[in-house]
Amino acid sequence: MSKNTTARKTVRRTVLIAGLVAAVALPLGLTASAQATPVKAATAAAARATVTGTASDNVTQVADFYGAYIDAKSDPETGGRLATELRKFYVTAGGLGEVAKWEAANQADGVLHAQNVPAQWTVKATGTAGRVAVTLTWGQSDPTRLVVDLDRNHKITHIAGK
């Protein structure tokens, strides 16, 4: 073999390897850059969104309860057990009795006043001590508005439709 043939084979191998690397790396690079944009946007949005609260605030307590409860109900495997435990932790025994009566009469979840899990919820003060407003939204349908009463220990005593 001559030097020319060996040099050409080396050049061809180098070009082939470079082409293979480009064929594999280019799509990966495009995917990475395409994924980087939503990730950066989500990170920026998360940095702007903040949630604050205090343990002694009724709005915070109800927001914590509904957020955790809706998350638990969304989990088909362990959600039922966790939802039950959340009820026991946040709702008084009398309140649990009222929820159970409502469920028996309406064949739906007594905390959500619905048969399914909402996509969004809002909790806000009503201006009345010991009372908080909860709005549950499922999408295009009308939202469900609830009034939640709490005792002075920030435990839920009553959940009713508005």
C-alpha positions as CSV (number, residue, x, y, z in Angstrom):
1,M,0.0,0.0,0.0
2,S,1.2,3.4,-0.8
3,K,1.3,6.4,1.5
4,N,-1.4,8.0,-0.6
5,T,-3.8,5.1,-0.2
6,T,-3.2,4.9,3.6
7,A,-3.7,8.7,3.9
8,R,-7.0,8.5,1.9
9,K,-8.2,5.6,4.2
10,T,-7.3,7.7,7.3
11,V,-9.1,10.7,5.9
12,R,-12.2,8.6,5.0
13,R,-12.3,7.0,8.4
14,T,-12.0,10.4,10.1
15,V,-14.8,11.9,7.9
16,L,-17.0,8.8,8.6
17,I,-16.4,9.0,12.3
18,A,-17.0,12.8,12.3
19,G,-20.2,12.2,10.3
20,L,-21.5,9.6,12.8
21,V,-20.7,11.8,15.7
22,A,-22.5,14.7,14.1
23,A,-25.5,12.4,13.2
24,V,-25.8,11.3,16.9
25,A,-24.8,14.6,18.6
26,L,-26.7,17.0,16.5
27,P,-30.2,15.7,17.4
28,L,-29.2,15.4,21.0
29,G,-28.0,19.0,21.0
30,L,-31.3,20.2,19.4
31,T,-33.3,18.2,22.0
32,A,-31.2,19.6,24.8
33,S,-31.6,23.2,23.6
34,A,-35.3,22.7,22.9
35,Q,-35.8,21.3,26.4
36,A,-33.7,24.0,28.0
37,T,-36.1,26.8,26.9
38,P,-39.2,25.4,28.8
39,V,-37.0,24.5,31.8
40,K,-35.6,28.0,32.0
41,A,-39.1,29.4,31.6
42,A,-40.5,27.1,34.3
43,T,-37.7,28.0,36.6
44,A,-38.2,31.7,36.1
45,A,-41.9,31.3,36.7
46,A,-41.3,29.3,39.9
47,A,-38.9,32.0,41.1
48,R,-41.7,34.6,40.7
49,A,-44.4,32.5,42.3
50,T,-44.2,32.4,46.1
51,V,-46.4,31.1,48.8
52,T,-46.2,32.3,52.4
53,G,-48.2,31.5,55.4
54,T,-48.2,31.0,59.1
55,A,-49.4,28.1,61.3
56,S,-51.6,30.5,63.2
57,D,-53.5,31.7,60.2
58,N,-56.8,30.2,59.1
59,V,-56.3,30.9,55.4
60,T,-52.9,29.2,55.5
61,Q,-54.3,26.1,57.3
62,V,-57.2,25.7,54.9
63,A,-54.9,26.3,51.9
64,D,-52.4,23.7,53.2
65,F,-55.2,21.2,53.8
66,Y,-56.9,21.6,50.4
67,G,-53.5,21.5,48.6
68,A,-52.4,18.3,50.3
69,Y,-55.9,16.8,50.1
70,I,-56.2,17.4,46.4
71,D,-52.7,16.0,45.8
72,A,-53.6,12.9,47.9
73,K,-56.9,12.3,46.0
74,S,-55.0,12.6,42.7
75,D,-52.8,9.6,43.7
76,P,-54.7,6.4,42.8
77,E,-52.4,4.1,44.8
78,T,-51.9,5.7,48.2
79,G,-54.2,8.7,48.0
80,G,-57.1,7.2,49.8
81,R,-55.1,6.5,53.0
82,L,-53.4,9.9,53.0
83,A,-56.6,11.7,52.3
84,T,-58.2,10.0,55.4
85,E,-55.2,10.9,57.5
86,L,-55.3,14.5,56.3
87,R,-59.0,14.7,57.3
88,K,-58.2,13.4,60.8
89,F,-55.4,15.9,61.2
90,Y,-57.2,19.1,59.9
91,V,-60.8,18.4,60.7
92,T,-62.4,18.1,64.1
93,A,-64.4,15.0,65.1
94,G,-67.6,17.0,64.7
95,G,-66.6,18.3,61.4
96,L,-65.8,14.7,60.2
97,G,-69.3,13.6,61.3
98,E,-70.8,16.4,59.1
99,V,-68.6,15.5,56.2
100,A,-69.7,11.8,56.5
101,K,-73.4,12.8,56.6
102,W,-72.9,15.0,53.5
103,E,-71.2,12.2,51.7
104,A,-74.0,9.7,52.5
105,A,-76.6,12.1,51.3
106,N,-74.8,13.2,48.1
107,Q,-72.6,10.2,47.1
108,A,-69.6,12.5,46.6
109,D,-66.5,13.6,48.5
110,G,-67.6,15.8,51.4
111,V,-64.4,17.9,51.5
112,L,-64.5,18.7,47.8
113,H,-68.3,18.6,47.4
114,A,-67.7,16.7,44.1
115,Q,-67.1,13.2,42.7
116,N,-63.7,14.1,41.1
117,V,-60.6,16.2,41.9
118,P,-60.4,19.8,40.8
119,A,-57.7,21.2,38.6
120,Q,-57.3,24.4,40.6
121,W,-58.3,25.8,44.0
122,T,-58.2,29.2,45.6
123,V,-58.4,30.0,49.3
124,K,-59.1,33.5,50.7
125,A,-60.3,35.2,53.8
126,T,-63.9,36.2,54.1
127,G,-63.6,39.0,56.5
128,T,-65.4,36.9,59.2
129,A,-63.3,35.5,62.0
130,G,-63.0,31.7,61.8
131,R,-64.4,31.6,58.2
132,V,-62.5,31.0,55.0
133,A,-63.7,30.9,51.3
134,V,-62.6,28.0,49.1
135,T,-63.2,28.0,45.3
136,L,-62.6,24.7,43.4
137,T,-62.3,24.8,39.6
138,W,-62.5,21.9,37.2
139,G,-62.0,23.6,33.9
140,Q,-64.8,25.0,31.8
141,S,-67.6,24.2,34.3
142,D,-68.8,26.6,37.0
143,P,-66.5,26.5,40.1
144,T,-67.7,25.1,43.4
145,R,-67.6,27.7,46.2
146,L,-67.3,26.5,49.7
147,V,-67.3,28.2,53.1
148,V,-65.0,26.5,55.7
149,D,-65.4,27.3,59.4
150,L,-62.5,26.8,61.9
151,D,-62.2,26.8,65.6
152,R,-59.7,28.8,67.6
153,N,-57.1,26.0,67.2
154,H,-57.4,26.4,63.4
155,K,-59.1,23.0,63.0
156,I,-61.9,22.8,60.4
157,T,-65.3,22.4,62.1
158,H,-67.7,22.8,59.1
159,I,-67.5,22.7,55.3
160,A,-70.6,24.0,53.4
161,G,-71.6,25.1,49.9
162,K,-71.8,28.8,49.5
